[in-house]
Amino acid sequence: MRVKRPFAVQLRAVMLLLAVVLSGCEVMPGSDGADSLNPIPSAPATADAAIDIPTSDSDPTATPVRAATPVAAATLAPSPTPSPTPAAAATISPSPTMPATPTPVAPQLPVSAHLDPMTHAYQTWNNCSAVSASMVLSYYGIVRSQAELARVFRPNLDDKHVEPRQLVRFFPEYGLRADLYEGGSIETIKRLVAAGVPVVTPQWLDFKPDAIGHYRVVRGYDDARGGFLVNDSMSGADVFISYGDFERLWRAFNYRYLPVYRPEDRPRIEKIVGADSDRQANLQRTLTLFSELAAQHPDDAYYRFSIGTSFFELGNYTEAVAAYEMAASLGLPPKMLWYQFWPVAAYNEVGKHQRAHELATAQIADAGTFGEMRVERGRAYEALGNLDAALAEYRQALVDDANLQVARDALARLGG
């Protein structure tokens, strides 16, 4: 289509032409002359649209997550540098369209992203942590089998549980970094994946009443299908999980997530997670998040439990105990404390040692090998004045899990 100039602009042009004819002067580029009749057009303003990420129909309490309008698809892979220290992953550039205002906005995400290459292996008994670590290492060009890593995480192979912080301590041995964050979101996980960063998440394995805890590696997402692609040591490679089901499996674990990246990429991670880079700010925001969710869904035990998790991490043990008791009254799965044993520690912290002893004893009877619960029962015995029993618990804790420095420190303190 043709675009006509306004009459005032035409009149100004005639007057300038007349002035040139009369004066014989040349209008220099950059002066207020003919060049100014064709101003450089500003970039058109565009409104940031949003879409609802679908949640599972089976989840009446799941809250739809808002995500930026997708742009292009991307497949990401680390640089094929032969060095064991991986090279830079691809970065998704923001849309070249300029914002209408100078207010900073997050760049739009592609409709899908996928991290390659990454191996997959099916786990042996209780070995999801080792397999997940192995799969993440493979993305960065480092080959380690689950058999090699199993005893790193579980010196006693009957141990049922690996703490997220064990993964945080593990990856620096291979020149990588993993951070532990609380209160994650579908959007944040997508942004990390789009930036070329695999993410490890603790979740339930499935929706069974007697579910077990499980680690998954998020390696992709697809907005057209409405979900993540995960490497799952129980189910396979590139397993699709809808955003709604992913949230429901994640909810009981405080929406924890661990991005694994090279240390030099830390500024990129901080840009994505924002204020959550500060641990205390992250915990406070997460506490607010779950408090709001619990207010909206007062009968959801997982929201109450996650409130307790945040209080415990913040050092407010009295409120943590209150939140746990509320969650327990609403009903928790029987293996809940296998994977998050902080309620027993919280009872010890507030001086309710008999209650801590009762809970620890029940969990040990159920799980068998359980070093962390041995430590807590040892603490309860110690506070109740039974030092011989406490020493026995700390010794057994190290049999169950030789990685437990807290048990070693307790024995040194008591001279045992």
C-alpha positions in Angstrom: 0.0 0.0 0.0 1.1 3.6 -0.6 1.5 5.9 2.4 0.8 9.7 1.9 2.8 12.2 3.8 0.8 14.7 5.9 0.0 18.2 4.3 2.2 20.0 6.9 5.2 17.9 5.8 4.5 18.7 2.2 4.2 22.4 2.9 7.5 22.4 4.8 9.2 20.7 1.9 8.0 23.3 -0.6 9.3 26.1 1.7 12.7 24.5 2.1 13.0 24.0 -1.7 12.2 27.6 -2.2 14.9 28.6 0.3 17.5 26.5 -1.5 16.6 28.1 -4.8 16.8 31.6 -3.4 20.0 31.2 -1.4 21.9 28.6 -3.5 22.7 26.8 -0.2 23.1 23.1 0.0 21.2 21.3 2.8 23.7 19.1 4.7 22.8 15.7 5.9 22.0 15.8 9.5 20.8 19.4 9.5 17.2 20.3 9.9 16.7 20.0 6.2 15.5 17.5 3.6 16.8 14.5 5.5 14.5 15.3 8.4 11.5 14.8 6.1 12.1 11.0 6.2 12.5 10.2 9.9 13.7 6.7 10.8 10.5 4.9 11.8 10.4 3.6 15.4 9.9 -0.1 16.0 6.2 -0.9 16.3 5.0 -1.6 19.8 3.8 -5.1 20.5 1.7 -6.3 23.4 3.0 -9.3 25.3 0.4 -11.9 24.9 0.0 -14.8 27.3 -1.3 -18.3 27.1 -2.5 -20.7 29.8 -0.3 -23.8 30.1 -2.7 -26.7 30.4 -2.9 -28.7 33.6 -4.1 -32.2 34.1 -7.8 -32.7 34.1 -7.4 -35.0 37.1 -6.0 -32.1 39.2 -8.8 -29.8 40.3 -6.4 -27.7 42.4 -3.7 -27.1 39.9 -3.2 -23.4 39.1 -2.7 -22.6 35.4 0.7 -21.2 34.7 1.1 -18.1 32.5 3.8 -18.3 29.9 5.1 -15.8 27.3 3.8 -16.3 23.7 6.2 -18.8 22.1 8.3 -17.8 19.1 10.6 -20.4 17.5 11.6 -23.9 18.3 15.2 -24.7 19.3 17.3 -27.7 19.8 20.2 -27.1 22.2 23.5 -28.9 22.6 26.7 -28.2 24.3 29.7 -27.4 22.2 31.6 -30.6 21.0 34.8 -29.5 22.7 36.8 -32.7 23.4 37.7 -31.4 26.9 35.9 -33.0 29.8 34.8 -29.5 30.9 31.8 -28.8 28.6 31.7 -25.8 26.3 29.0 -23.2 26.2 25.4 -24.2 25.5 23.3 -22.4 23.0 21.5 -19.2 24.1 18.1 -18.3 22.9 18.1 -14.7 21.7 15.2 -12.5 22.5 12.8 -11.4 19.8 14.3 -8.4 17.8 11.0 -6.5 18.3 11.7 -3.6 20.6 9.4 -3.1 23.6 7.0 -0.2 23.6 8.4 1.0 26.9 11.9 0.8 28.5 10.5 -1.6 31.2 12.7 -4.7 31.1 10.8 -7.9 30.1 11.9 -11.5 29.9 12.7 -12.6 26.4 10.1 -14.7 24.7 10.7 -18.4 24.8 10.7 -20.8 21.8 7.7 -23.1 21.5 10.0 -26.0 22.3 13.5 -26.8 23.3 15.5 -30.0 23.7 19.0 -30.7 25.1 21.2 -33.0 23.1 23.2 -35.2 23.4 22.2 -36.9 26.6 22.4 -40.6 27.4 19.7 -42.6 29.2 20.0 -45.6 31.5 17.4 -47.6 33.5 18.2 -47.6 37.2 19.2 -50.5 39.4 17.7 -50.7 42.9 17.2 -47.3 44.6 19.6 -45.7 42.1 17.7 -42.8 40.5 20.2 -40.2 42.0 23.2 -41.9 40.4 21.5 -42.4 37.1 20.3 -38.8 37.0 23.8 -37.5 37.8 25.2 -39.8 35.1 22.7 -38.5 32.5 23.4 -34.9 33.3 27.2 -35.5 33.1 26.7 -37.0 29.6 25.2 -33.8 28.3 28.4 -32.1 29.2 30.5 -34.8 27.6 31.5 -36.6 30.8 31.0 -40.4 30.8 30.3 -42.0 34.2 28.1 -45.1 34.7 25.5 -45.5 37.4 27.6 -48.4 38.8 30.5 -46.0 39.2 28.4 -43.4 40.9 26.1 -45.6 43.0 28.5 -45.9 46.0 29.3 -42.2 45.8 25.7 -41.3 46.8 24.9 -44.5 48.7 27.9 -46.3 50.3 25.3 -48.7 51.7 23.3 -49.8 48.7 20.3 -50.5 50.8 20.0 -46.8 51.6 16.7 -45.5 50.4 17.4 -41.8 50.2 19.8 -39.3 48.6 19.4 -35.6 49.7 19.4 -32.9 47.0 22.3 -31.3 48.8 24.4 -34.4 48.0 23.9 -33.7 44.3 24.9 -30.1 45.0 28.2 -31.3 46.5 28.7 -33.9 43.8 28.8 -31.9 40.5 31.8 -29.6 41.4 34.0 -32.7 41.3 33.5 -32.6 37.6 33.9 -28.9 37.0 30.2 -28.2 37.1 27.9 -26.4 39.5 24.4 -27.2 40.8 22.3 -24.9 42.9 19.3 -25.8 45.1 16.3 -23.6 44.7 12.8 -23.8 46.3 9.5 -22.6 45.0 10.2 -23.2 41.3 7.7 -22.8 38.5 7.0 -24.3 35.1 8.1 -21.1 33.5 11.5 -21.0 35.3 12.3 -24.7 34.4 11.4 -23.9 30.7 13.7 -20.8 30.7 16.6 -22.8 32.1 16.1 -25.6 29.5 15.8 -23.0 26.7 19.2 -21.5 28.0 20.8 -25.0 27.5 20.7 -26.0 31.2 19.4 -29.4 32.3 17.4 -29.4 35.5 17.1 -32.1 38.2 13.8 -32.3 40.1 12.8 -34.4 43.1 9.2 -35.6 42.7 6.9 -38.5 43.3 7.4 -41.4 41.0 3.7 -41.7 40.3 0.3 -40.9 41.8 -0.1 -44.1 43.8 -1.1 -43.7 47.4 2.1 -45.4 48.5 4.3 -43.5 46.1 8.1 -43.3 46.3 10.4 -40.4 45.8 12.2 -40.1 42.5 14.6 -37.8 40.7 14.0 -36.8 37.0 16.2 -34.8 34.6 14.3 -32.2 32.6 15.9 -32.0 29.1 13.1 -30.4 27.0 9.7 -29.0 26.8 7.0 -28.6 24.1 4.3 -26.0 24.4 2.4 -27.4 21.5 1.9 -30.6 23.5 1.8 -28.8 26.8 4.5 -30.5 28.8 8.1 -31.4 29.6 10.4 -34.1 28.2 12.3 -35.8 30.9 14.9 -38.5 31.1 13.4 -40.9 33.7 15.5 -43.7 35.0 12.3 -45.8 35.6 10.3 -44.9 32.5 12.7 -44.1 29.7 14.3 -41.3 27.7 12.3 -38.3 26.5 9.3 -39.2 28.6 6.5 -36.7 28.1 4.9 -35.3 31.3 2.1 -32.7 31.0 2.7 -29.5 32.9 -0.2 -30.2 35.1 1.0 -33.7 36.1 4.5 -32.4 36.5 3.3 -29.9 39.0 1.3 -32.4 41.0 4.2 -34.8 41.2 6.5 -31.9 42.3 4.2 -30.2 44.8 5.1 -32.3 47.8 8.8 -31.4 47.4 8.5 -27.7 47.8 8.9 -27.2 44.0 12.7 -27.8 44.5 14.9 -27.8 41.5 18.6 -28.1 40.7 20.0 -26.5 37.5 23.4 -28.0 36.6 25.7 -25.7 34.7 29.3 -24.6 34.2 30.5 -22.0 36.8 31.2 -19.4 34.2 27.5 -19.5 33.2 26.5 -18.3 36.7 25.5 -14.8 35.5 23.0 -16.4 33.0 21.5 -18.5 35.8 21.1 -15.5 38.1 19.4 -13.6 35.3 16.8 -16.4 35.0 16.2 -17.0 38.7 16.4 -13.3 39.6 16.0 -12.5 43.3 16.0 -16.2 44.1 19.8 -16.2 43.7 19.7 -15.1 47.4 18.9 -18.1 49.5 17.0 -16.2 52.2 15.0 -14.3 49.6 14.2 -17.5 47.8 12.9 -19.1 51.0 10.8 -16.2 52.0 9.2 -16.0 48.5 8.6 -19.7 48.6 6.9 -19.5 52.0 4.7 -16.7 50.7 3.9 -18.8 47.6 2.8 -21.9 49.5 0.9 -19.9 52.1 -1.2 -18.4 49.3 -1.7 -21.8 47.7 -2.7 -23.3 51.1 -5.2 -20.5 51.6 -6.7 -21.3 48.2 -6.7 -25.0 48.8 -6.9 -25.5 52.6 -7.4 -29.3 52.3 -4.2 -29.9 50.3 -1.7 -31.6 52.7 1.3 -31.0 50.4 0.9 -27.3 50.4 0.9 -27.4 54.2 3.9 -29.7 54.3 5.8 -27.3 52.0 5.0 -24.4 54.3 6.7 -26.4 57.0 9.7 -27.1 54.7 10.2 -23.4 54.2 9.8 -22.6 57.9 12.4 -25.3 58.7 14.9 -24.0 56.1 14.4 -20.5 57.6 15.2 -21.8 61.1 11.6 -21.2 62.4 11.2 -24.7 63.9 8.1 -24.0 66.0 6.1 -22.9 62.9 7.6 -25.8 61.0 6.2 -28.3 63.5 2.8 -26.6 63.4 2.7 -26.8 59.6 3.8 -30.5 59.7 1.1 -31.4 62.2 -1.5 -29.7 60.0 -0.3 -31.5 57.0 -0.3 -34.8 58.9 -3.9 -34.2 60.0 -4.9 -33.8 56.4 -3.2 -37.1 55.4 0.3 -37.7 54.1 1.6 -40.8 52.1 3.2 -43.4 54.4 6.7 -42.8 52.9 6.6 -39.0 53.1 9.4 -38.9 55.8 11.6 -41.3 53.9 12.5 -38.4 51.6 12.0 -35.3 53.7 12.8 -36.1 57.3 12.9 -32.5 58.6 9.8 -32.9 60.8 11.7 -35.2 63.1 14.6 -32.8 63.2 12.2 -29.9 63.9 10.8 -31.8 66.9 14.3 -32.2 68.3 15.0 -28.5 67.7 11.9 -27.4 69.7 12.7 -29.8 72.6 9.9 -32.4 71.8 12.4 -35.2 71.9 10.0 -38.0 72.8 7.9 -37.2 69.7 11.1 -37.1 67.6 12.0 -40.5 69.0 8.6 -41.9 68.2 8.6 -40.7 64.6 12.2 -41.8 64.0 11.5 -45.3 65.4 8.5 -45.7 63.1 10.5 -44.7 60.0 13.5 -46.9 60.9 11.1 -49.9 61.4 9.6 -49.2 58.0 12.7 -48.4 55.9 15.3 -50.4 57.7 18.5 -48.7 56.6 18.0 -45.0 57.3 21.1 -43.1 58.5 19.4 -39.7 58.8 16.7 -41.1 61.1 19.4 -42.8 63.2 21.0 -39.4 63.7 17.7 -37.9 64.8 16.9 -40.8 67.1 20.5 -40.4 68.5 19.8 -36.7 69.1 16.6 -37.6 71.0 18.4 -40.1 73.1 21.2 -37.7 73.9 18.7 -35.0 75.0 16.8 -37.5 77.1 20.0 -38.4 78.9 20.6 -41.9 77.4 24.1 -41.4 76.1 24.9 -45.1 75.5 21.8 -45.4 73.2 22.8 -42.1 71.5 26.3 -43.4 70.7 24.8 -46.7 69.4 22.5 -44.7 67.0 25.4 -42.5 65.7 27.5 -45.5 65.0 24.7 -47.3 63.2 24.0 -44.1 61.2 27.5 -44.3 59.7 26.9 -48.0 58.9 23.7 -47.0 57.1 25.4 -44.0 55.3 29.1 -43.3 55.6 28.6 -39.9 54.1 26.9 -38.6 57.3 29.4 -36.2 58.7 26.9 -35.1 61.3 27.0 -38.6 62.9 30.8 -38.6 62.8 30.9 -35.2 64.5 28.4 -36.4 67.2 30.7 -39.3 68.0 33.7 -37.1 68.2 31.8 -34.7 70.5 30.7 -37.6 72.8 34.1 -39.3 72.7 32.6 -42.4 71.1 
